[in-house]
Amino acid sequence: VEVDPKALDGLPEDFVKAHKPGEAGKVKITTDYPDFYPFQRYAKDAEARKALYQKFINRGFPGNKATLKQILELRQEKAKLLGFPTWAAYNSEDKMAKSAERIEAFVTELAKTVRPVADADLKTLLARKRQDDPKAKVIETWDRFYYASKVREEQYAFDARTVRPYFSFPKVKDGLFKLYGELFGLRFERLKDAPTWHASVEAWAMYVDGEKAGTFYLDMHPRDGKYKHAAVFPMQVGLKSGREPKATLVCNFPDPSKDPKALMEHQQVVTFLHEFGHLIHHLLANQSSYYNLGGINVEWDFAEVPSQLLEEWAWDAGVLQRFAKHVDTGEPIPAEVVAKMRSAKEFGKGVHTMRQIFYAAYSFFAHNRDPEGLDLDAFSDEMYAKFSPYPQVPDSHIYSSFGHLVGYSSMYYTYQWSLVIAKD
């Protein structure tokens, strides 16, 4: 979207500096994560946040509608050939859940448990929104990050913008390498002469007890035409026979070549810890004799556990102080600031979890019915009505950019299932 410069009111100074008006006097804001999430979190202009969200929720439309229908039909065909009534039933058989019925019960039971907590969060958010707009009747999806930040700032004395100077990408990256090296007895070495698919991509070797045990690639910064989410892509599973594991970590974090400070949101640090956890999970699971038992190929409703567990370091003051040092002064992040950050994150867990349950329900129920004659728009209406904490945006097509419908298919529930294990 193109907005007036005044629409950047509320955003951090470095974001404003990086988004200069063009010849027409407008500022270009993209749906890429480094633009989208800060804008949704900090921009005071609700209409601008709405305009960007409407673009965001319609990414891939209309082309992906036909693509998704074909995927659903082919999956159903496969399930039927193998004697299962639906893809969700087939896909559950070798997971911890074991059956589609158990997954449905998990999702619906969890929704009943979480809904009252989410409603309480929404009541608090709406009360805060009415300070700005007395006529407000609902928290829209484009309000969620902005007003959650306002509540945390005003009721928990924590402003997420104040910690960004402690999270410069180069220092965070170095800190993560040292942390994971210590946790797992690893050493990482840059392969400077290795060929890569882009100049910004780095190749690395991983060593265990002095022996090279894997190769990985870091593709960490946004560019035109690149995958927009954050994920690990296994390239080769390691085996007992001696074949080394390989994988790529793809993220979209601030680029030091464009801004030397490259300040991250704390949530991006959490994401980095999470995704690097997937990377290490894949690279260290090289003692299997069979490809389908390697790393994150093992039971998918466990696959998120190591990453979710490793996220917890992002909330540990002692660990953060190793690398979260102010970009200008070099001072480590104060323990009392981390304590405030931990306290503030407790607000909004209900509405956040309800949003995740909505995704879990969407992915499961889309695969637990015959796709013949499935109207994706009517299906979206049904899922929003039953599970979403926020109203559906008119003329929106969430299925066109919900990438987990491809990779995870019916199994988005695994994020909540595995979180039970990780938190325990």
C-alpha positions in Angstrom: 0.0 0.0 0.0 1.0 3.6 -0.4 0.3 5.9 2.5 0.9 9.5 3.6 4.1 10.0 5.6 2.0 10.9 8.6 0.6 7.3 8.6 4.1 6.3 10.0 3.3 8.1 13.3 4.0 5.8 16.1 6.6 3.7 14.3 10.2 3.4 15.5 12.7 6.0 14.2 14.7 3.5 12.1 11.6 2.2 10.4 10.6 5.8 9.4 14.1 6.5 8.1 14.0 3.3 6.0 10.7 4.3 4.4 11.2 7.6 2.6 8.4 9.1 0.5 8.6 8.5 -3.3 8.2 11.0 -6.0 4.4 11.3 -5.4 5.0 12.0 -1.7 3.7 8.6 -0.6 5.4 5.9 1.4 5.4 2.3 0.2 4.6 -0.3 2.8 4.7 -3.9 1.7 3.1 -7.1 3.1 6.5 -8.5 3.8 7.0 -9.3 7.5 9.6 -6.6 8.2 7.0 -4.0 7.1 3.8 -5.7 8.0 4.3 -6.6 11.7 5.9 -3.3 12.8 3.2 -1.3 11.0 0.4 -3.4 12.5 1.9 -3.1 15.9 2.9 0.6 16.1 1.1 2.7 13.4 -1.5 4.9 15.0 -3.5 5.3 11.8 -6.2 2.6 12.0 -7.3 3.1 8.4 -3.7 2.6 7.2 -3.4 -0.6 9.3 -6.7 -1.8 7.8 -5.6 -1.1 4.2 -2.4 -3.0 4.8 -4.1 -5.9 6.5 -6.6 -6.2 3.6 -3.8 -6.6 1.2 -2.0 -9.1 3.5 -5.0 -11.4 3.9 -5.6 -11.5 0.1 -2.0 -12.5 -0.9 -2.1 -15.2 -3.5 -5.7 -14.6 -4.5 -7.3 -15.6 -6.8 -4.6 -18.0 -8.2 -4.1 -20.0 -5.1 -7.8 -20.8 -4.8 -7.7 -23.3 -7.7 -4.4 -24.6 -6.5 -5.7 -25.3 -3.0 -8.8 -27.0 -4.4 -6.6 -29.3 -6.5 -4.4 -30.1 -3.5 -7.4 -31.0 -1.4 -8.9 -33.2 -4.1 -5.6 -35.1 -4.7 -5.1 -35.7 -1.0 -8.7 -37.0 -0.7 -8.1 -39.3 -3.6 -4.9 -40.7 -2.0 -6.7 -41.2 1.3 -9.6 -43.1 -0.4 -7.2 -45.3 -2.3 -5.6 -46.2 1.0 -8.9 -47.0 2.7 -9.5 -43.9 4.7 -12.6 -41.7 4.6 -10.6 -38.4 4.6 -7.1 -37.0 4.4 -7.3 -36.0 8.0 -8.0 -39.6 9.0 -5.2 -41.0 6.9 -2.8 -38.3 8.1 -3.5 -38.9 11.8 -2.7 -42.7 11.8 1.0 -42.5 12.5 0.9 -39.4 14.7 0.5 -39.3 18.5 -3.1 -38.3 18.1 -3.8 -41.5 16.2 -7.2 -40.5 14.8 -9.2 -37.7 13.2 -11.7 -38.0 16.0 -9.1 -37.4 18.7 -7.8 -34.3 16.8 -11.3 -32.9 16.5 -12.0 -33.4 20.2 -8.6 -31.8 21.0 -9.4 -28.7 18.9 -13.0 -28.3 20.1 -12.2 -29.0 23.8 -9.4 -26.5 23.7 -11.6 -23.9 22.0 -14.2 -24.2 24.8 -11.4 -23.8 27.4 -9.7 -20.8 25.8 -12.8 -18.9 24.6 -13.6 -17.3 28.0 -10.0 -16.2 28.4 -9.9 -14.8 24.9 -13.2 -12.9 25.5 -11.7 -11.3 28.6 -8.7 -10.2 26.6 -11.0 -8.7 23.9 -13.0 -6.9 26.6 -9.8 -5.2 27.8 -8.6 -4.4 24.3 -12.0 -2.9 23.4 -12.0 -0.7 26.5 -8.6 0.6 25.5 -9.7 1.1 21.9 -12.7 3.1 23.1 -10.3 5.7 24.6 -9.4 6.5 21.0 -12.8 5.8 19.4 -15.7 5.9 21.8 -18.0 4.4 19.2 -15.9 1.3 18.7 -17.9 -1.9 19.0 -15.3 -4.6 18.2 -11.5 -5.4 18.0 -10.7 -5.9 14.3 -7.8 -8.1 13.2 -5.8 -5.0 12.3 -6.3 -3.7 15.9 -4.9 -6.8 17.6 -1.2 -6.0 17.8 -1.6 -2.2 18.2 -4.0 -2.4 21.2 -2.2 -5.3 22.8 0.9 -3.2 22.7 -1.0 -0.2 24.2 -2.3 -2.3 27.1 1.1 -3.8 27.8 2.6 -0.3 27.7 0.0 1.3 29.9 -0.9 -1.5 32.3 2.4 -3.4 32.4 4.9 -0.5 31.9 6.5 -2.2 28.9 6.9 -0.6 25.5 8.3 -3.1 22.9 10.0 -0.3 21.1 12.3 0.4 24.0 14.0 -3.0 23.8 14.6 -3.0 20.0 18.1 -1.3 20.4 19.2 -4.3 22.4 18.5 -6.7 19.5 20.8 -5.9 16.6 20.7 -8.8 14.1 24.5 -9.4 13.9 24.8 -9.6 17.7 21.7 -11.8 18.0 23.0 -14.2 15.4 26.3 -14.4 17.1 24.6 -15.0 20.5 22.4 -17.7 19.1 25.4 -19.5 17.6 27.2 -19.5 20.9 24.1 -20.5 22.9 23.3 -23.5 20.7 27.0 -24.4 20.5 27.1 -24.6 24.3 23.8 -26.4 24.7 24.6 -29.1 22.2 28.4 -29.2 22.1 28.6 -27.8 18.6 31.0 -25.6 16.7 30.0 -23.6 13.6 32.3 -22.5 10.8 31.5 -20.2 7.9 32.1 -21.8 4.4 33.0 -18.6 2.6 33.8 -20.2 -0.7 30.8 -22.4 -0.9 28.3 -21.6 -3.8 25.0 -20.2 -2.8 21.9 -19.0 -4.7 22.2 -15.4 -3.6 25.0 -13.1 -2.4 23.3 -12.6 0.9 23.1 -16.3 1.7 25.7 -17.8 4.0 26.9 -21.5 4.0 28.0 -23.0 7.3 29.5 -26.2 8.6 28.5 -27.8 11.9 31.0 -29.7 13.9 30.5 -32.3 16.6 33.5 -33.4 18.6 35.8 -31.9 15.9 34.1 -33.9 13.1 32.0 -32.2 10.4 28.5 -33.3 11.0 26.3 -31.2 8.8 26.0 -28.3 6.4 23.4 -25.5 6.6 22.5 -22.3 4.8 21.3 -19.0 6.2 19.0 -17.0 3.9 18.0 -14.4 6.5 16.9 -11.2 4.9 14.0 -10.1 2.6 14.4 -9.6 -1.1 12.0 -9.4 -4.0 10.4 -12.7 -4.9 11.6 -14.5 -1.8 9.5 -16.7 0.5 7.9 -14.4 3.1 7.6 -16.5 6.2 10.2 -18.1 8.4 11.0 -21.8 8.1 13.6 -24.5 7.9 13.8 -26.5 4.7 15.5 -29.9 5.0 17.7 -30.6 1.9 19.2 -33.9 2.9 18.6 -36.2 5.9 21.7 -37.5 7.6 22.0 -41.3 7.9 24.2 -43.8 9.8 25.7 -44.7 6.5 27.7 -41.4 6.7 25.5 -39.2 4.5 25.6 -35.8 6.2 22.4 -33.8 6.9 21.8 -30.5 5.1 19.2 -27.8 5.5 18.4 -24.2 4.9 17.0 -21.6 7.4 14.9 -19.0 5.6 13.8 -15.9 7.5 13.1 -12.2 6.8 15.0 -10.3 9.4 16.5 -6.8 9.2 19.4 -6.6 6.8 22.7 -5.1 8.1 23.8 -4.3 4.6 20.9 -1.8 4.4 21.0 -0.6 8.0 24.1 -1.4 10.0 22.1 -1.5 13.3 19.5 -3.9 11.8 17.3 -3.7 14.9 15.0 -6.7 15.5 11.7 -6.9 17.4 12.0 -9.2 20.4 9.3 -11.4 18.8 11.8 -11.9 15.9 14.4 -13.0 18.4 11.9 -15.6 19.6 11.3 -16.7 16.0 15.1 -17.0 15.4 15.5 -19.2 18.4 12.5 -21.3 17.3 13.6 -21.8 13.7 17.2 -22.4 14.6 15.8 -25.1 16.9 14.2 -26.8 13.9 17.6 -26.5 12.1 19.5 -28.1 14.9 16.8 -30.8 15.3 17.2 -31.8 11.7 21.0 -31.6 11.7 21.6 -33.7 14.8 19.0 -36.4 14.0 21.5 -38.3 11.8 21.7 -41.6 13.5 18.7 -43.2 11.8 18.9 -45.9 9.2 15.8 -44.7 7.5 15.1 -41.3 5.8 11.5 -41.1 7.2 12.8 -41.3 10.8 15.3 -38.4 10.5 14.9 -35.1 12.3 11.6 -33.3 11.8 10.2 -36.2 9.8 9.5 -37.9 13.0 5.9 -37.6 14.4 4.6 -34.2 13.4 2.7 -33.6 16.5 6.1 -33.7 18.3 8.1 -31.8 15.6 7.5 -28.4 17.2 8.5 -29.4 20.7 12.3 -28.7 20.5 11.7 -25.3 18.8 9.0 -24.3 21.3 11.2 -25.4 24.2 14.2 -23.4 22.9 12.1 -20.3 22.5 12.2 -20.0 26.3 15.7 -18.7 26.2 14.3 -15.5 24.7 12.8 -14.8 28.1 15.8 -15.6 30.3 17.6 -12.5 31.5 20.9 -14.2 32.0 21.0 -15.6 28.5 19.7 -12.5 26.9 22.4 -10.4 28.6 25.1 -12.4 26.7 24.1 -10.9 23.4 21.3 -8.4 23.9 23.5 -5.3 24.2 22.5 -1.8 23.4 23.5 -1.0 19.9 24.9 2.5 20.9 26.1 2.0 24.4 27.0 -1.7 24.6 25.2 -2.1 27.9 23.4 -5.5 28.3 19.6 -5.5 28.6 18.7 -4.8 32.3 17.2 -7.8 34.2 14.3 -5.6 35.3 13.4 -4.8 31.7 13.3 -8.5 30.9 11.1 -9.0 34.0 8.7 -6.4 32.7 8.8 -8.0 29.3 7.9 -11.4 30.8 5.1 -9.9 32.9 3.7 -8.0 29.8 3.7 -11.1 27.6 1.1 -12.8 30.0 -1.5 -10.3 28.7 -3.2 -11.5 25.5 -2.4 -15.2 25.7 -6.1 -16.0 25.5 -6.8 -14.2 22.3 -3.5 -15.3 20.8 -4.2 -18.9 21.6 -7.8 -18.6 20.2 -6.3 -17.3 17.0 -4.0 -20.4 16.8 -7.0 -22.7 17.5 -8.8 -21.0 14.6 -5.9 -21.9 12.3 -5.8 -25.4 13.8 -9.5 -25.9 13.1 -9.2 -24.4 9.6 -6.5 -26.8 8.6 -8.1 -29.9 10.2 -11.7 -29.4 9.0 -10.6 -28.4 5.5 -9.1 -31.9 5.3 -11.8 -33.8 7.2 -14.5 -33.5 4.6 -14.9 -34.4 0.9 -13.5 -31.5 -1.1 -16.0 -32.3 -3.9 -18.2 -29.2 -4.1 -16.3 -27.5 -1.2 -16.9 -23.8 -1.3 -13.7 -22.3 0.3 -15.4 -19.0 1.0 -18.4 -20.5 2.7 -16.0 -22.8 4.6 -14.1 -19.7 5.7 -17.3 -18.1 6.9 -18.0 -21.3 9.0 -14.5 -21.4 10.6 -14.6 -17.7 11.4 -18.0 -18.0 13.1 -17.0 -21.0 15.2 -13.4 -20.3 16.1 -12.0 -16.9 15.3 -11.6 -14.3 18.1 -11.8 -11.5 15.5 -14.5 -10.7 12.9 -13.9 -11.9 9.3 -12.7 -9.1 7.0 -15.1 -8.7 4.1 -13.8 -9.8 0.8 -10.9 -11.6 2.4 -9.5 -15.0 1.3 -7.3 -16.4 4.1 -6.9 -19.7 2.4 -4.9 -18.1 -0.4 -1.9 -17.4 1.8 -2.2 -19.9 4.7 0.9 -21.7 3.7 0.6 -24.3 6.4 -2.3 -25.8 4.5 0.3 -27.2 2.1 3.2 -28.2 4.5 1.2 -29.1 7.5 -2.0 -30.0 5.7 -4.5 -31.1 8.5 -1.9 -30.9 11.2 -1.8 -27.2 12.3 -3.2 -28.5 15.6 0.4 -29.8 16.3 1.5 -26.3 17.5 -0.9 -26.5 20.4 -0.4 -30.2 21.0 3.4 -30.0 21.2 3.2 -26.7 23.2 1.7 -28.8 26.0 4.9 -30.9 26.1 7.3 -28.0 25.7 5.7 -26.0 28.5 5.7 -29.0 30.8 
